[in-house]
Structure formats: structure tokens, C-alpha cells
């Protein structure tokens, strides 16, 4: 009986020692924050890419993030916080860091682009 207990402990230790856990680092997008981002070519397409326009379309009940209306709605609905860009609703609500999950979430790269665009002054260019 004693041998059986020792054998069980040794097998358990062997199995635990054999487990190998790899920590996967999140992919950091290669974005140069000194490059000036364009709303028309860098930011507006994000709303389509990350499926924001599924709910926020010109025909939907939510405000529109369609390319032709997105910038004016972002400004008119105060979705920017220039003094604290990371607290801007257009960034925070669909952010992966939002503790209140939103149906649409930015990809990591697109999330970074939106934040940099706001930090650069959220220009309509």
C-alpha cells in the first residue's frame, strides 16, 4: 500500500513537471505615432472593418458611422475627449479595455490607430 502511494505521488509530480505553459505576448501593432493619420483613409475604414456599421449605419437607429457621416457625428455627439484621449467614447466604448462589453470591438491595431488619431488632434483630413 505504501508503494502504491509513493507511485501515485511520483506519477503526479512527473505529470506536473511535464506541463509547459507558454505565455503568449499580445501582438503590438507597428504604428508610428509621429505619422499623421488621416480620418478618411485611416480611421473611417475602421468602422466598416470592425463591423461598427452593422449597428451604426445611415439606416440604423444608432448614430451613423458610415464614411460620409462618421466625422460629423463623432464631433456633434461629443465622442471625443481631447484632454484625455483614452476616455473618448469613440475610443473607449469599442475598446478591448472596456469593462462593459460592447457588441463591436476594435481589433488591437485599429484600437491603437483610433487613440493615436485622437492624440494627434482628431483632424478631419
N, C-alpha and C positions, 0 to 999 in steps of 0.2 A: 504494500500500500504506500509506503514511504517513497519507493522508487517511482511509482505512478505519479505522485505529487510533484516530485523533482522533475520528471519528464514533462509534465504539463507546464510547469513554470519555465523550463528551458525552451520548449516549443513556443510559448507565448513571447518570451524575450527575443527569440530568433525572428519571429514574425514582426514584432515591433521594430526591431533593428533593420529589417529588410524594407520597411516602408520609407519611401523617399518622396518628400513633398517639394515641389518646385514653386517658388513664388514667381508669379508672372507679373512683370512690371507693366503698367499701363502704357500704351503707345502714346508718346508725346508728339503731337504734330509739329512738323518743321515749318514754323511760321516766324518770319522775321517781323517783329513788332515795329521796326522802323520803315517797313514798306507801307506806303499809303494804300489803304484798302478802298475799293470803290463800292458804293452801295449797289449800283446797277449790276456790276459783274461779279462781285464777291459775296455780297450779303443777300440781296433779293433772291438769288437762286437757291439759297439755303432753305427758304421757306417751302419751296417745292421739293427739294431733295430730301428733307427730313419730314415730309408729309404734313407740315403745318397747314397747308392749304386744303387739306381734306376737310377741316372744320372751318378754317379761316379763308374762305373763298369769297368771291364777289357775290355769289348767290346764297351763301350761308347766312345763318342767324348771328354768327360771331362777326367781329370786325374783320375786314379783309386784309390778308397778307399777300394778295395777288400782286404781281410785279408792278402793275400800274397804280395801285392804291397803297401799297405797303408803307412807303416812307411817310406819306401824309397821315396815315392812321397811327403810325408809331409816334409821330410828333403830336398830333391832335389829342391822342388819348394818354399823353404823358407816360409813355412806356420807356422813357429814358431817364436816367438819373446821372447827369454829367458829373456831379460832385462825388458820387460813389457808383461807378460803372457796374460793379458786380451786384449791385442792388437794383439795377434797371430791370423792370418786369420783362422786357423783350429778351433779356439775357437769362434772368433768374427762373422764370416760370418753366420754360422747357429745358432748363439746365439739369445735368445729371446730379447736381448737388442739391436740388430742390427736395426738401423733406416731404413735401406734399405732391406726390406724383401727378404729373400732367400726362394726358393721353399721348402727346407728341413730345419726344425728347431729342435734343440736338445730338449729332454724332460728336465725338471728342474734338475732332478737327474743326467742325463748324461752330461748336461752342466757343472755342478759342478765338476764331475769326470774329464772331459777334462781339465778344468782350474787347478785343483789340480795336475794332471799328468804333465802339463807344468811347474807349480811352483816347482815340485819335480825334474825337470831336463829333462823331456820328454825322459826317457830312453826306449830303445828297449829291453824290458825284458819280 
